[in-house]
Amino acid sequence: MITILTDPHANTARMSNSSSISHFLLMSMADTRQLQLLHFCLFLGISLVALLANGLIISTVACGHHLHIPMFFFLLSLALSDLGCISVQVFFFFFFMSAEFSLLTIMCYDRYVSICKPLHYGTLLGSRACAHMAAAAWASGFFNALLHTAKTFSLPLCWGNVLGQFFCEIPHILKLSCSYSKVREFELIAVSTRLAFCCFVFIVFSYVQIFRAVLRIPSELGWHKAFSTCLPHLAVVSLFLSTAAFAYLKPPSISSPSLDLALSVLYSVVPPALNPLIYSLRNQELKDGLGKSIMNVFHKE
């Protein structure tokens, strides 16, 4: 259970000696009514953009039979994870975020094979291989989320139930624990970050190979298309990993409400809104499929 709280002090004092907390209270991000309304409108606008854009991608790919190819299959999976990230809490948030980074890595591999090994594309990315990779991404996200949330919520919470964040984030929940066992959860987070960094290294290596292959093409149009697609992808992946890692691993001495809020927005809210623009709406096949879907709706009416 989650409740928005504007004055948490009395409740914190009452709950500070309790280790069996059944709900959390989220502090408001501003003290004045005007700033609260501004934050509300900002978050509402970004969330609606993410929900609408990712929803359009899912419906377009699902209904467009000519889009049933590996690239759009992974794109549909990414849109599903983005929808989950923008609208869930704790376990499912960790689940969708973990699965999303795995899917971003797989999508990079798809581009690497299509550009650098086009003759082997059908062999390396057949329907069975795509299904296995997608299943592995979702399964790894599930077990990662299960491991972290089970460890986090097994800790006694003796510093109340007030979170200075707009959603239940694991580092903020760990701040409420007085148990030395929470060090193990930080160690698990560090291990997860290392695995994510390995995926990031693979993504960078793949793009280096892609750029080397593209530069051999004697066409400036081909260069522009490849770089305009790959560089934004790399930028969002870098933003996602760097801000998430810093949010989860930064020492308490440099923590502050404004910094925590900015980091959380950058890795949990911005990527789901930007992904449709970077991976989808710049793709001509998808835009054509979206246009056909809209025309079909109007024709039916």
N, C-alpha and C positions, 0 to 999 in steps of 0.2 A: 504494500500500500504506500502511496506517495501523496504528500500534502504540501502545498505551497505555504510558506511561513514568512511573515514580514517582521515579527518580533520573537526570536527564538529563545531569548534568555531564560524566561521562566520555565519553559518546557525542558531546556537543557539541564537546568538544575534538578528538576524532578526526575529526569531520566538517567542522570549521570551514574547512579549506582546500579543500574539494571543491565543485565547481560543477555536478557531474552527480549530483544527488540523485534517487534512484528511489523513496523512501518517506519518510513523515513520522512523527514520534513525538509523540503527544499527552500532555501532562503531566496528571497527576491533579489534580483541582480542590481537594483537601484533603490534609493530611498525616496526619491520624488516620484509623484504620479506621472509627470510628463516623461521622464526617462523610462519608467515602467511601460508606458504605452508605446514609446519608441521601440523598445526591445521586443515587445509583443508583436508589433507590426512587422519588424524586421525578420523575426523568426518565422512568423506566419507566412510572409511573402516567400522566403527561401524554401520553406517546407512545401508550400503549394507548388512552386516551380519544380522542385524535385519530384513530388508526387505526380504531377501532370506529365512532365517530360518522360520519366521512367515508365509511367503507365502507358503512354503512347508508344514507347519502344516495345514494350511487352506485347501489346495488342497488335501492333504492326507486324512484328516478327512472327507471332503465333498465327496470324491470319494470312500472311503472305507466303504462299508455297514456294515462290522463287527465292525466298530468303532463308530457306531451310538448308543452310550450309554451315560449316564449323564456325566461321567468324561470327555470324549472327546468333548461333546457338550459345556461344560464350557471352555475347552481348546481352542476350535475354537473361542469362544467369546473373550477369553483373547488375542489370536493372532490378532484378528481384532482390539482390542483396542490398542495393541502394534504397529500395523501398523499405526494407526491414530496418536498415540503419537509422533512417530518419523518423521512425515511429515506434521503437521498442525500447526496453530498459534492460540493464545488467546482463543476464545470461544471453538473451537473444541478441542484444547489441554486440556483445563480444563474439557471439556465433557469426553474425552477419559480417562484422568487420574482419574477422579472421578469414572467412570464406572469400571476402572481396579481394583481399591481398593475394590470395592464391589464384583467384580468377584473373586478376591483373597480370600475374606472372604467366599464366597459361595463354592469355591473349597476346602477350609479347612473343611467346614462343610461336604462336600461330602466324604472327607477322614475319617472324624470322624465317620460318619454313617457307611461307608463300613467296618471299622475296629472294632468299638465299638458296633455297633448295626446292624450286617450283616443281621439278620433275618427280620429287618424292612426296609431294604434298598429299596425294591420295593415299599413300601407304602410311605415312607418319600421322596423318590426321583423318583417318577413316571414321565412320560413325561409331564403331565400337571403341576406338581409342578416345574419341571426344567424350563419349559417355563415361568411360573410366576416369578420365581426368577431371570431369565435372563432379563425379561422385566422390573422388578423392578430395577435391577442394571443399565440398560441403561436409564430408566426414571429418576432415581435419579441423574445420571450424567448429563442429559440434563437440569434439573431444577436447579441443583447446578451451572452449567456453565452459564445458562441464568441469574441467580440472580447476580452472581459476575461480569460478563462482563457488564450487564446493569448498575449496580451501578458504576463500574469503569469508563466506557465511558460517564457517565452522568456528571462527574466532569469536571470543567474547568481546562485545562492544560496551565499553565502560565509560565512554566520554559523550554519552547522549546519542541522539538520533538525528541531529541537524546537519545537513550537507550544504556547504556553500557552493553549489553548482546547480545547473539547470536540468541535470539528469543524474541518476545513480551511477557514479563513476567509481571504479574499484579503488583507485588511489585515495579518494576522499573517504570511502568507507573504511579503508585501512587506518586512516587517521583517528578514527573513533575507537580503535582497539588498543588495549593496554597490554596485550599478550606478546611475548617475545617470539611466538610462533609466526607472527606476521612477516618476520624476516624471510621465512621460507616462501611466502607468496611473492615477495619482491624478487627472490631468486628465480621463481618460476617465470615471472615477468621478464627478467633479464634473459632467460633461456629463449622465451618466445621472441624477444627482440632480436636476439642473435639469428634465429631461424629466418625472421623477416628480413634481416640484413643480408643473409645469404641469397634470398630470393631477389633482393634489390641488386645485388652484384650480378646475378644471372641476367636481370633485365638490362642493366647497363651494358654488360658484355654483348648481349643479343643486339642491342641498338648500335653498338659500335660496328658489329658485323653488317647490320642493315645499312648503315651510313656508308661503309666502305663499298658495299655492293651498288648502292644508288649512285655514288660518285663516279662509278664506271660507266653509267648510262649517259650517252651524249645528248642529253635533253634537259634543258633548264626547267621545263614544265614538270618533268618527272622528279627532279630534285625538289622543286617547290612543294609538290604534292606530298612527297615522302617526309620532308622536314616539317611541314606544317601539321602533319598528322602525328609524327613520332615525338617531336619536341614537347608539345602540350601534354601528351601521355606521360612522358618522363617527368615533366614538371609537377603534375598532379601526384604521381607516385612518390616523388621526392618530398612534396609537401605533406602528404599523408603519413609517410613513415617517420620523417624527422619530427614533426609536431607530436605524433602519438608517442614516439619513443621518449621525447623530452618530457611530455606530460606524465608518463608513467615512471620514469627513472630519475627525474630531477630531485636533488636533495631538498628536504623540507626548509632549509635555511633560505632558499631563493623563491619559495612559494609565496604567492600573493593572490587575492581574489581576482584581480583584473588579469593577471598573467594566466591563471588557471582557466578563466573564462575564454580568453583569446585562444589559447591552445586547443581547448575542447571544441570550439567553433571551427577552427581550421582543420581538424582531423575528423570531426563527426558530422558536421553540417555542410561545409563547403564542397567536399568531394562528391557526395550524392547529387548536388545541384549542378556541378560542373561536368561530371562524367557524361551525361547525355549530349552535351554540346561538343565535347572533345571526341567521343568515340562514336557518336551516332548521327547527330544532326549535320555533321560535315560530310557524311557519306551519301553520295548521290543515289545509290540503290535504295537506301533506307528512306530517303526523302521522297523518292518516287513511290515507294510502297505506302508511305504515310499519306501522300496525296491521293492515291487510289482508294485507300480505306476511307478517307474523308468524302471523296466523291461517291463512293458506294452508299455511305450513310445518307447523303443528300438525295440520291436517286431513290432510295427506299422510302424516304419521306414524301 
